[in-house]
Amino acid sequence: MTKHLIAIAFCTLAIVGCKDSNKDMEITEDPVVSTFYFIRHAEKDRTNPENKDPELNQDGLMRAIRWAEVFDPIELDAVYSTNYERTSMTAAPTSVKKDIPIKYYDPRSVDIEAFKTSNERLNVLVVGHSNTTPDFVNKMLGTSKYDSMDDTDNSSLFIVRIIDGEATDIRLRMD
């Protein structure tokens, strides 16, 4: 019986000792960080109220160029836009400056989990609309935090950062 107790004690010490020595050998992985920048399209041409797909007006073209300057120091990996003139034209200066092709998405059919997974560890710009941008941000956060944007708000920047599955956000105005 004593031999069995000594054997059990020895095995227990060996296992505990191995666990402690493994702590020193554990490899810590870098956190999985994904950053998403959401903007609404720049100012659109409102001269023809019947036009459902207007281009940007002069102020909008200037804002699109300013957005490219804002994103210049950021290493972007992808640029997404809805398939409308105003959103494409807003994304274009950044896309050209970064030499990244625009990927088109339909905000009504985006699979949020698939979008997060396919853009894991990336820095992503997403250009949308006054209603789709806050909705997309809310879906990324998993909560209804933001309402639709005012129709004159072309300067909000939403930043969603997901670190190891935990999302944080901030909303800035880039006037």
C-alpha positions as CSV (number, residue, x, y, z in Angstrom):
1,M,0.0,0.0,0.0
2,T,2.8,2.4,0.9
3,K,4.5,1.7,-2.5
4,H,1.2,2.6,-4.2
5,L,1.0,5.9,-2.3
6,I,4.6,6.7,-3.1
7,A,3.9,5.9,-6.8
8,I,0.8,8.1,-6.9
9,A,2.6,11.0,-5.1
10,F,5.5,10.7,-7.6
11,C,3.2,10.7,-10.6
12,T,1.3,13.7,-9.2
13,L,4.5,15.6,-8.7
14,A,5.7,14.7,-12.2
15,I,2.4,15.9,-13.7
16,V,2.4,19.2,-11.7
17,G,6.1,19.7,-12.5
18,C,5.4,19.2,-16.2
19,K,2.5,21.7,-16.1
20,D,4.7,24.3,-14.5
21,S,7.5,23.8,-17.0
22,N,5.0,24.0,-19.9
23,K,4.0,27.5,-18.8
24,D,7.4,28.7,-19.7
25,M,7.1,27.0,-23.1
26,E,3.6,28.3,-24.0
27,I,3.5,30.2,-27.2
28,T,1.3,33.3,-26.9
29,E,-0.5,34.0,-30.2
30,D,-0.9,37.5,-31.4
31,P,-4.5,38.8,-30.9
32,V,-6.7,38.6,-34.0
33,V,-7.4,42.3,-34.8
34,S,-9.7,43.5,-37.6
35,T,-10.5,47.2,-38.2
36,F,-13.4,48.4,-40.2
37,Y,-13.8,52.1,-41.3
38,F,-17.4,52.9,-42.3
39,I,-18.3,56.1,-44.1
40,R,-21.4,57.4,-46.0
41,H,-21.0,58.6,-49.5
42,A,-20.0,62.2,-50.1
43,E,-22.4,64.9,-51.1
44,K,-24.5,63.9,-54.1
45,D,-25.8,65.9,-57.0
46,R,-29.4,66.8,-56.1
47,T,-30.2,68.8,-59.2
48,N,-32.5,66.1,-60.6
49,P,-34.7,64.6,-57.9
50,E,-35.8,61.9,-60.3
51,N,-32.3,60.5,-60.6
52,K,-32.0,57.5,-58.3
53,D,-28.3,57.1,-58.9
54,P,-26.7,60.5,-59.0
55,E,-23.0,61.2,-59.1
56,L,-21.2,63.4,-56.6
57,N,-21.4,67.2,-56.8
58,Q,-18.3,69.4,-56.6
59,D,-18.4,69.4,-52.8
60,G,-18.7,65.6,-52.8
61,L,-15.7,65.2,-55.2
62,M,-13.6,67.4,-52.8
63,R,-14.8,65.3,-49.8
64,A,-13.9,62.1,-51.6
65,I,-10.4,63.4,-52.1
66,R,-10.2,64.4,-48.5
67,W,-11.3,60.9,-47.4
68,A,-8.4,59.6,-49.5
69,E,-6.1,61.9,-47.5
70,V,-7.6,60.7,-44.2
71,F,-7.0,57.1,-45.1
72,D,-3.5,57.7,-46.6
73,P,-1.6,56.8,-43.5
74,I,-3.7,53.8,-42.8
75,E,-2.7,50.5,-44.4
76,L,-6.0,49.4,-46.0
77,D,-6.4,45.9,-47.3
78,A,-9.8,46.2,-48.8
79,V,-12.3,48.8,-50.0
80,Y,-16.0,48.0,-50.2
81,S,-18.8,50.1,-51.8
82,T,-22.4,49.6,-52.7
83,N,-22.9,49.6,-56.5
84,Y,-24.1,53.2,-56.8
85,E,-22.4,56.1,-58.5
86,R,-22.1,58.2,-55.4
87,T,-20.6,55.5,-53.2
88,S,-18.2,54.3,-56.0
89,M,-17.1,57.9,-56.6
90,T,-16.5,58.3,-52.8
91,A,-14.4,55.2,-52.6
92,A,-12.5,55.8,-55.9
93,P,-9.8,58.2,-54.7
94,T,-8.9,56.0,-51.8
95,S,-9.0,52.9,-54.0
96,V,-6.8,54.5,-56.6
97,K,-4.3,55.9,-54.1
98,K,-4.0,52.6,-52.3
99,D,-4.1,50.5,-55.5
100,I,-6.9,48.4,-54.1
101,P,-9.8,47.4,-56.3
102,I,-13.3,48.2,-55.1
103,K,-15.4,45.2,-54.0
104,Y,-19.1,45.8,-54.4
105,Y,-21.6,44.6,-51.8
106,D,-25.3,44.6,-51.4
107,P,-26.2,45.9,-47.9
108,R,-29.5,44.0,-47.9
109,S,-27.8,40.6,-48.3
110,V,-24.5,40.9,-46.4
111,D,-23.8,37.8,-44.2
112,I,-22.1,39.6,-41.3
113,E,-20.3,36.6,-39.9
114,A,-18.9,35.7,-43.3
115,F,-17.9,39.3,-43.9
116,K,-16.1,39.4,-40.5
117,T,-14.4,36.1,-41.3
118,S,-13.3,37.0,-44.8
119,N,-11.8,40.2,-43.5
120,E,-10.2,38.9,-40.4
121,R,-6.9,40.6,-39.5
122,L,-7.5,43.2,-42.2
123,N,-8.1,47.0,-42.3
124,V,-11.2,47.6,-44.4
125,L,-13.0,50.7,-45.7
126,V,-16.8,50.3,-46.3
127,V,-18.7,53.0,-48.1
128,G,-22.5,53.1,-47.8
129,H,-25.5,55.3,-47.3
130,S,-27.2,57.2,-44.5
131,N,-29.3,54.2,-43.5
132,T,-27.1,51.3,-44.5
133,T,-23.9,52.5,-42.8
134,P,-25.2,52.7,-39.3
135,D,-27.1,49.5,-39.8
136,F,-23.9,47.7,-41.0
137,V,-22.1,49.1,-37.9
138,N,-24.8,47.9,-35.6
139,K,-24.7,44.4,-37.1
140,M,-20.9,44.3,-36.7
141,L,-21.3,45.3,-33.0
142,G,-24.3,42.9,-32.5
143,T,-26.4,45.8,-31.0
144,S,-28.6,48.6,-32.2
145,K,-26.5,51.5,-31.1
146,Y,-26.7,53.9,-34.1
147,D,-29.8,55.3,-35.9
148,S,-29.9,56.3,-39.5
149,M,-27.7,59.3,-40.3
150,D,-29.0,62.8,-41.1
151,D,-29.2,63.3,-44.9
152,T,-26.7,66.1,-44.6
153,D,-24.2,64.0,-42.7
154,N,-21.4,63.1,-45.1
155,S,-18.6,63.4,-42.6
156,S,-19.1,60.7,-40.0
157,L,-16.5,58.0,-39.7
158,F,-17.4,54.9,-37.7
159,I,-14.5,52.8,-36.7
160,V,-15.2,49.2,-35.5
161,R,-12.2,47.2,-34.2
162,I,-12.7,43.6,-33.4
163,I,-10.0,42.0,-31.2
164,D,-10.3,38.3,-30.6
165,G,-14.0,38.5,-31.3
166,E,-14.8,41.5,-29.1
167,A,-16.0,44.5,-31.0
168,T,-15.4,48.2,-29.9
169,D,-16.4,51.3,-31.8
170,I,-16.1,55.0,-32.1
171,R,-17.9,57.6,-34.2
172,L,-15.9,60.6,-35.4
173,R,-16.8,63.6,-37.5
174,M,-14.3,64.5,-40.2
175,D,-15.4,68.1,-41.1
